[in-house]
Amino acid sequence: MKWKVCGMRDLGNIEDVAAFEPDFMGFIWASKSPRYVGEEFKIPVLPKKTKAVGVFVDASVEKIVDLARNAGFEWVQLHGQESANDILKLKSLGLKVIKAISVSNENDLLDCEGEPDLFLLDTKKGEQVGGTGMAFDWTVLKAYKKSIPFILAGGLGEENVAEAISLSAQFPIYALDFNSKLESMPGFKNIEKVKNISKIIER
């Protein structure tokens, strides 16, 4: 099972997380997020295995492409109301695209529009975009009918990662996404928790 750690800001903390070589590390360019890295942030050198992901909420295609070039990422995660056309544009410009869908019930899984490289299914909680610390009801995954694999997100931590891994026998789960459940504070990961997750995933 592949895994992603999202929402770091501190360079030392990023280096410590990267030492466990997650498949993806996500960096948030959404100014309302407590995990916002800032416009001038540049992603440090990561292990060869680890892909950097720029996370955005309703940013323009032009801004995303500019930041991808300047900050150093080839994967982009869209967490807003971005259109199928936006996804196509970004892919045509050489970026890999993850489209996030906020989920509270089966109907939300009917909103998986467009053709990203991956979807990401996260917990819906009001207007909050990710980082809720809450898992959605995984039984609704039976309504997912797309052929495109997805990343499972929302409230994943040490207590439920084994169950999440087991779901891959039934559903096209490409990776698991970890954020707030591994934190000491918003934007700063507890390295002992990251270590424990890496051990479980690599069993």
N, C-alpha and C positions, 0 to 999 in steps of 0.2 A: 504494500500500500504506500502510495506517495503521500507526502505531507507538506503543509505550508504553514509558516508562522508569519503573522501579519501585525503591523502596528508599532514597530520599533522606531525610536528617534535618536537615542544616544549611541554614539559611535562605538564606545566600549561594549555596550550591551549588544549591539549588532554583531560585533566581532565574536562575542561569547556564544551567541545563538548560532552563528555561522559555523562554529567549530563542530556542531553536530550534523552539519551538512543536510539540512532539510532540502527537499526538492524545489521549494519556492520560498522566497521571503518577500513580503508585501510592504510597501512604503506608501503612506497615505498623503495625497495632495488634495485634501478637502479641508478648507480653512475652518470649518465648524467642528471638526473632529479634535478631541484632546490628543490625538496621535498624529496630528498634522506635522509634516517634516519641515515645511517652509519652502518658499519659492527657489531659494538658492541651494537647496540640499543636493549633494551629489552622492550617489550610492557608492560605498567603498568596494574594493575588490572582494568578491565572494568566491567560495570554492567552485571549481569547474562544474560540479554537479548541480549547484544551486542557481536557479533562475530568479532574477529580480523582477518584481511586478510593481508597476505604478498603479495606484488605486485612485480613482477619480469619481466625482459626483457631478454630472451635467457640465463638464468642461467641454470646450470646443475641440473639434478634431485638431485644429491648428495648434492650440495650446498643448494638447497631449503629445503631438508629434515633436514639438519644440522641446518639451521637457524630456521626452524619451532620448532625444539626441544629446541634450546637455547634462542630464542626470545619470544616464546610462542604464536603460532597461529596454527589453524587447517584448515584454509581456505587459499588457494593460488590462486592468479590471475596472469595469464600468458599473457603478452602483446607483445610477440615477435613472432618468427617463430617456436615455440614449436610444436612438432609433436603429432599426435594422440597416438603414442606409449608412449611419455613422459607423456601424460595425464593419460593413463592407469597405468603406473608405479607409479605415484604419488598417484592415487586412491588406488592402491594395498597396498601402504604403510600407508594408513589410513588418507590421506589428502582429503579434499573436494576441487574441482578444478573449477575455473571460467576461461574460455578462452575468451580473448578479441579479437574482430574483428573490424578493422578500416573500416569505411563505408563512401563512397562518392556517390555510386549509387547502383542500384539493383544487379549488378553483384558481388559486394563485399559480398553480403549475400549468395552467392553460395559457399563461402569459409569456411562455418561453418563446419569444419571437426572434427572428433573425437566425444567422448562421455563424455564431462565434466558434472559436476553437473549443471552448468549454463553457458550460454554464456553472454558476455557483449558487447554491440554494442556501439562503440565510434566514434567520428568524425575523419576522415582521413584528415591530414594536413601535407603534405610533409613527412619528416622522424620523425616528432614529435610524441611521444607516450603519449597520454592523455594530460589533462590539457590545451587544446586548447582554452577553453572559448567559443567555437562555437558549435552550434547544427547542426547536419546534417539534410537533408530533410526527415522528418519523413514519407512522403508518400511512400518512398522506402520500408518501413517495410512490405508492402504487399507481397514482394518477400521472406519473411522469412517463410520457410516451415518445419523447424525442430519442433519436439515435445518437445524439451528441452526448458524450459522457459529462458528468458534473462533479464539481467539488462540493462536498458536504461541509457546511459551516453552521455556526450558531451554538454557543454554549458547550463546545467540546473541551474536555479536560481529562484528567487522570481517571475520573470516576466512570466515564462512559465511552472512552475511546475503544475498548475491546468490543463493546456492542456495536459501535459505529463501523468498525472493521468487518464485523460479521454480516452487516447489511450488504456488503459488496457481492455476496453470493446471490442476491436477489436483484440488485439494481446496478446500473453502470456508473459506480462511484470511481472517479479517477484519483481523487486525493481527499484528504481531510484538512480542514483549515482551522488553525488555532489562533486565538487572540486573547481576549480578556481573562479567560480562565487560567492562563499561564502568567499573569501579571502580578507584580508587586504593587504597581501603581499604573495608571494609564500611560502607555507608551514605553514601559520598562518591564522586560520579561524576567521572571524568576527562573534562574538558570537550573536550579534543582528540578523544577517542574518540567522544563524543556528536556532535561536529561532523562527523566522518567518516561516522558512521552516517546522519546527516541528509542528507548529500550523496548517499550511495548510494541511499537510499530515494526521494529526490526527483528522481532522474534520469528 
